[in-house]
Amino acid sequence: MSQIQQPPAPWMGLVLRGAGVYNLIWAAFAIIAPGASLRVAGFPDDAVVWPIWKGTALLIGLLGIGYWISARNPYQHWLAILMGFLGKVLAPLGLLGAMLLGDVPWTAARMVVPNDLIWWIPLGTILWRAAIWHDSQTAIAASGSPMQTLAGTTGQTLAQLSSHQRVLVVFLRHSGCTFCREALADLQLVRTQIEGAGTRIALVHMTTDDDFRPFAEKYNLADLPRFADPQRQLYQEFELAPGSISQVLGWKVWWRGFRAAILGGHGFGGVRESMFQMPGTFLIENSKILRSYPYKSAADRPDYEEMSCPIS
């Protein structure tokens, strides 16, 4: 889990200090010279709007101070960054609406890029990593090997299970994930073939077993060995890290999610566990990994039957 507990990268502080300085300079310009700043921004110079313009500039300046302070520890001061990020997302949308209605001239769009758009990616990335960092605080590193110490519903550990036969270990995401529901439905369909080939199936999840059992019963898989791992110790041992933005929220994930949830009838639910955790599928024997499926995104759909085939 070391990669998700890393401190904020130096570039984050530079970005936040840069955003703070930019906001403060622009705010000072708007307050000291409202007419000139209105013209630079593409608005008509109207003294009637000067008080509103100055008030807006004051808010921009306060957000600039927030950026500067948050640069000391972006992960702890994520709320200040979020407020600024929302402003940089909502302001252009509001401006676009006003321009479409003819309330402001289209020349007002000239400052959208330097004021807002160029900050979307760096600020959004900082917020994403801050969210992953906070999420990682629920994960606790094990002192030993969880394969040897964490017992499942059968009373056996993964090491003990795999000492008798091959085990297809399926790591799931949060219980509200439509792809996890799809995975359990897929396992239900090919369970007979997998077990007929001499491979046992084990499920690893991040909630309590009392919460997960009804979920497994829905797919007639409640008799499979299940490992409740809310501290994600097994996930760490199998090197399953949080996903990137594209892996968890990319457009392909959304499209596959729509197809699985609506067209496939798997539905979806709320997020109670980690939404960042990536899934994983491994074939193990005698505690050794024989096969692994490298998920490129949360929407991947492995062939469990092929995964469980004996190694030739």
C-alpha positions as CSV (number, residue, x, y, z in Angstrom):
1,M,0.0,0.0,0.0
2,S,3.0,2.3,0.1
3,Q,2.2,3.8,-3.2
4,I,-1.2,5.2,-2.0
5,Q,0.3,6.5,1.3
6,Q,3.0,8.6,-0.3
7,P,3.1,12.2,0.8
8,P,1.9,15.0,-1.6
9,A,4.3,15.4,-4.5
10,P,6.3,18.7,-4.6
11,W,4.5,19.8,-7.8
12,M,1.2,20.0,-5.9
13,G,2.6,22.7,-3.7
14,L,3.9,24.6,-6.7
15,V,0.5,24.4,-8.5
16,L,-1.4,25.6,-5.4
17,R,1.0,28.5,-4.7
18,G,0.8,29.4,-8.4
19,A,-3.0,29.4,-8.2
20,G,-2.9,31.4,-5.0
21,V,-0.6,34.1,-6.5
22,Y,-2.6,34.2,-9.7
23,N,-5.9,34.7,-7.8
24,L,-4.4,37.4,-5.5
25,I,-3.0,39.3,-8.4
26,W,-6.2,39.2,-10.4
27,A,-8.2,40.1,-7.3
28,A,-6.0,43.1,-6.5
29,F,-6.2,44.3,-10.2
30,A,-10.0,44.1,-10.1
31,I,-10.3,45.9,-6.8
32,I,-7.8,48.7,-7.6
33,A,-8.8,49.2,-11.2
34,P,-12.3,47.8,-11.7
35,G,-12.9,49.5,-15.1
36,A,-9.6,48.4,-16.6
37,S,-10.0,44.8,-15.3
38,L,-13.6,44.6,-16.7
39,R,-12.3,45.6,-20.2
40,V,-9.4,43.1,-20.0
41,A,-12.0,40.4,-19.1
42,G,-14.1,41.3,-22.1
43,F,-16.9,43.0,-20.2
44,P,-18.2,46.5,-20.9
45,D,-16.9,49.1,-18.4
46,D,-20.0,50.0,-16.5
47,A,-19.5,51.8,-13.1
48,V,-22.8,50.4,-12.0
49,V,-21.4,46.9,-11.7
50,W,-18.1,48.0,-10.0
51,P,-19.3,47.1,-6.5
52,I,-20.4,43.6,-7.7
53,W,-17.1,43.2,-9.6
54,K,-15.1,44.1,-6.5
55,G,-17.1,41.8,-4.3
56,T,-16.4,38.9,-6.7
57,A,-12.7,39.9,-6.8
58,L,-12.6,39.7,-3.0
59,L,-13.9,36.1,-3.1
60,I,-11.3,35.3,-5.7
61,G,-8.7,36.7,-3.4
62,L,-9.9,34.7,-0.5
63,L,-9.7,31.5,-2.6
64,G,-6.2,32.5,-3.5
65,I,-5.3,32.6,0.2
66,G,-6.9,29.2,0.6
67,Y,-4.8,27.8,-2.2
68,W,-1.6,29.2,-0.6
69,I,-2.4,27.8,2.8
70,S,-3.4,24.4,1.3
71,A,0.0,24.1,-0.4
72,R,1.5,23.2,3.0
73,N,-0.5,20.0,3.0
74,P,-2.8,19.4,0.1
75,Y,-4.2,16.2,1.5
76,Q,-5.3,17.7,4.8
77,H,-6.6,21.0,3.3
78,W,-8.5,19.3,0.4
79,L,-11.7,21.2,1.2
80,A,-10.1,24.6,0.4
81,I,-8.9,23.1,-2.9
82,L,-12.3,21.7,-3.6
83,M,-14.0,25.1,-3.1
84,G,-11.6,26.7,-5.6
85,F,-11.9,23.8,-8.1
86,L,-15.7,24.0,-8.0
87,G,-15.5,27.8,-8.6
88,K,-13.3,27.2,-11.6
89,V,-15.7,24.6,-13.0
90,L,-19.0,26.4,-12.3
91,A,-17.9,29.9,-13.2
92,P,-17.3,29.1,-16.9
93,L,-20.6,27.2,-17.0
94,G,-22.5,30.2,-15.6
95,L,-20.7,32.5,-18.0
96,L,-21.6,30.3,-20.9
97,G,-25.3,30.4,-19.9
98,A,-25.2,34.2,-19.6
99,M,-23.6,34.5,-23.0
100,L,-26.2,32.2,-24.6
101,L,-28.9,34.3,-23.1
102,G,-27.2,37.5,-24.4
103,D,-26.7,38.9,-21.0
104,V,-23.0,39.3,-21.5
105,P,-20.9,39.6,-24.7
106,W,-19.0,36.7,-26.1
107,T,-15.8,38.6,-25.5
108,A,-16.2,37.7,-21.9
109,A,-14.9,34.2,-22.7
110,R,-11.4,35.5,-23.3
111,M,-10.3,35.0,-19.7
112,V,-11.9,31.5,-19.2
113,V,-8.8,29.7,-20.2
114,P,-6.2,31.4,-17.9
115,N,-8.7,31.9,-15.1
116,D,-10.3,28.5,-15.1
117,L,-9.7,25.8,-17.7
118,I,-5.9,25.5,-17.3
119,W,-6.4,24.7,-13.6
120,W,-8.9,21.9,-14.1
121,I,-6.5,19.0,-14.6
122,P,-3.9,19.9,-11.9
123,L,-6.4,20.8,-9.3
124,G,-8.6,17.8,-10.2
125,T,-5.6,15.5,-10.0
126,I,-4.6,16.8,-6.5
127,L,-8.2,16.3,-5.3
128,W,-8.2,12.7,-6.7
129,R,-5.0,11.8,-5.0
130,A,-6.1,13.5,-1.8
131,A,-9.3,11.3,-1.9
132,I,-7.2,8.2,-2.4
133,W,-4.9,9.1,0.5
134,H,-7.8,9.6,2.9
135,D,-9.3,6.4,1.6
136,S,-6.0,4.5,2.3
137,Q,-6.2,5.4,5.9
138,T,-8.7,2.6,6.4
139,A,-6.2,0.1,5.1
140,I,-3.8,-1.3,7.7
141,A,-0.6,-3.1,6.8
142,A,-0.5,-6.6,8.1
143,S,2.4,-7.7,10.4
144,G,2.6,-11.1,8.7
145,S,1.2,-12.7,5.6
146,P,-2.6,-12.4,5.5
147,M,-2.7,-15.5,3.3
148,Q,-1.3,-17.4,6.3
149,T,-3.3,-15.6,9.0
150,L,-6.7,-14.3,7.7
151,A,-9.3,-17.0,8.0
152,G,-12.4,-17.1,5.8
153,T,-15.9,-18.5,6.4
154,T,-14.6,-22.1,6.3
155,G,-12.2,-21.4,9.1
156,Q,-9.3,-21.8,6.7
157,T,-6.8,-19.3,5.3
158,L,-6.0,-18.9,1.6
159,A,-2.8,-20.7,2.3
160,Q,-4.6,-23.7,3.8
161,L,-7.2,-23.7,1.1
162,S,-4.6,-23.7,-1.7
163,S,-2.6,-26.4,-0.1
164,H,-5.2,-28.9,-1.0
165,Q,-6.2,-27.7,-4.5
166,R,-6.0,-24.8,-6.9
167,V,-8.1,-21.8,-5.8
168,L,-9.5,-19.1,-8.0
169,V,-9.4,-16.0,-5.8
170,V,-11.7,-13.3,-6.9
171,F,-11.2,-9.9,-5.3
172,L,-14.3,-7.7,-5.5
173,R,-14.7,-3.9,-5.4
174,H,-17.4,-2.3,-3.2
175,S,-20.7,-4.1,-2.9
176,G,-22.6,-1.3,-4.8
177,C,-20.4,-1.8,-7.9
178,T,-22.3,-3.1,-10.9
179,F,-19.2,-4.9,-12.2
180,C,-19.0,-6.9,-8.9
181,R,-22.6,-8.0,-9.4
182,E,-21.8,-8.9,-12.9
183,A,-18.7,-10.9,-11.7
184,L,-20.8,-12.9,-9.3
185,A,-23.4,-13.6,-12.0
186,D,-20.6,-14.8,-14.3
187,L,-19.2,-17.0,-11.6
188,Q,-22.6,-18.5,-11.0
189,L,-22.8,-19.5,-14.7
190,V,-19.4,-21.2,-14.9
191,R,-19.1,-22.5,-11.3
192,T,-19.8,-26.1,-12.3
193,Q,-17.2,-26.1,-15.0
194,I,-14.6,-24.5,-12.8
195,E,-15.1,-26.9,-9.9
196,G,-15.3,-29.8,-12.3
197,A,-11.8,-29.0,-13.4
198,G,-10.6,-29.3,-9.8
199,T,-10.5,-25.6,-8.9
200,R,-12.1,-24.1,-5.9
201,I,-13.5,-20.5,-5.9
202,A,-12.9,-18.0,-3.1
203,L,-14.3,-14.5,-2.8
204,V,-12.5,-11.6,-1.1
205,H,-14.5,-8.5,-0.2
206,M,-14.1,-5.3,1.8
207,T,-17.2,-5.4,4.0
208,T,-18.3,-7.5,6.9
209,D,-19.4,-11.1,6.2
210,D,-22.9,-10.3,7.7
211,D,-23.3,-7.6,5.1
212,F,-21.9,-9.6,2.2
213,R,-23.7,-12.9,2.8
214,P,-27.1,-11.8,1.4
215,F,-25.2,-10.4,-1.6
216,A,-23.6,-13.8,-2.2
217,E,-26.9,-15.7,-1.5
218,K,-28.5,-13.7,-4.3
219,Y,-26.2,-15.4,-6.8
220,N,-26.3,-18.9,-5.0
221,L,-22.6,-18.4,-4.0
222,A,-23.0,-18.2,-0.3
223,D,-21.4,-21.6,0.3
224,L,-18.1,-20.5,-1.3
225,P,-15.2,-19.6,1.0
226,R,-15.5,-15.9,1.7
227,F,-12.8,-13.6,3.1
228,A,-14.0,-10.4,4.8
229,D,-11.1,-7.9,4.4
230,P,-12.2,-4.4,5.4
231,Q,-8.6,-3.4,6.2
232,R,-7.6,-4.6,2.7
233,Q,-4.7,-6.7,3.9
234,L,-5.1,-9.4,1.3
235,Y,-5.5,-6.7,-1.3
236,Q,-2.2,-5.3,-0.3
237,E,-0.5,-8.7,-0.3
238,F,-1.7,-9.3,-3.8
239,E,-0.6,-5.8,-4.8
240,L,-4.0,-4.5,-5.7
241,A,-3.8,-0.8,-5.6
242,P,-6.3,2.0,-6.1
243,G,-7.2,2.8,-9.7
244,S,-6.4,5.9,-11.6
245,I,-9.2,8.3,-12.6
246,S,-9.4,6.6,-16.1
247,Q,-9.5,3.2,-14.5
248,V,-12.3,4.0,-12.1
249,L,-14.2,6.8,-13.8
250,G,-13.1,6.8,-17.5
251,W,-15.8,7.0,-20.2
252,K,-15.3,3.3,-21.1
253,V,-16.1,2.5,-17.5
254,W,-19.3,4.6,-17.6
255,W,-20.4,3.0,-20.8
256,R,-19.7,-0.5,-19.6
257,G,-21.4,0.3,-16.3
258,F,-24.5,1.5,-18.2
259,R,-24.6,-1.7,-20.2
260,A,-24.0,-3.9,-17.2
261,A,-26.4,-2.1,-14.8
262,I,-29.3,-1.3,-17.2
263,L,-29.0,-3.6,-20.2
264,G,-27.5,-6.5,-18.3
265,G,-29.9,-6.0,-15.4
266,H,-27.3,-6.1,-12.7
267,G,-28.2,-2.7,-11.2
268,F,-26.0,-0.8,-8.8
269,G,-26.0,0.4,-5.2
270,G,-24.4,2.9,-2.8
271,V,-20.7,3.0,-2.0
272,R,-19.9,2.0,1.5
273,E,-16.5,0.6,1.0
274,S,-13.6,2.0,-1.1
275,M,-14.7,3.2,-4.5
276,F,-11.0,3.5,-5.6
277,Q,-9.9,-0.1,-4.9
278,M,-9.3,-2.1,-8.1
279,P,-10.4,-5.8,-8.3
280,G,-8.3,-8.7,-9.1
281,T,-8.5,-12.4,-10.1
282,F,-5.7,-14.9,-9.2
283,L,-5.3,-18.6,-9.6
284,I,-3.2,-19.9,-6.7
285,E,-1.9,-23.2,-5.5
286,N,0.3,-23.9,-2.4
287,S,0.2,-20.1,-1.8
288,K,1.9,-19.5,-5.1
289,I,0.3,-17.4,-7.9
290,L,-0.1,-19.4,-11.0
291,R,-2.1,-16.9,-13.0
292,S,-3.3,-13.4,-12.6
293,Y,-5.6,-11.2,-14.6
294,P,-4.2,-7.6,-15.1
295,Y,-7.2,-5.4,-14.9
296,K,-6.9,-2.3,-17.1
297,S,-10.0,-0.8,-15.6
298,A,-12.7,-1.5,-13.1
299,A,-15.0,-2.5,-16.1
300,D,-12.8,-5.4,-17.2
301,R,-14.5,-8.8,-17.4
302,P,-12.1,-11.8,-17.1
303,D,-12.9,-15.2,-18.4
304,Y,-13.1,-17.1,-15.1
305,E,-13.3,-20.5,-16.7
306,E,-10.1,-19.9,-18.7
307,M,-8.4,-18.5,-15.6
308,S,-9.1,-21.6,-13.7
309,C,-7.7,-24.1,-16.2
310,P,-4.8,-26.3,-15.0
311,I,-1.3,-25.0,-16.0
312,S,0.0,-27.2,-18.8
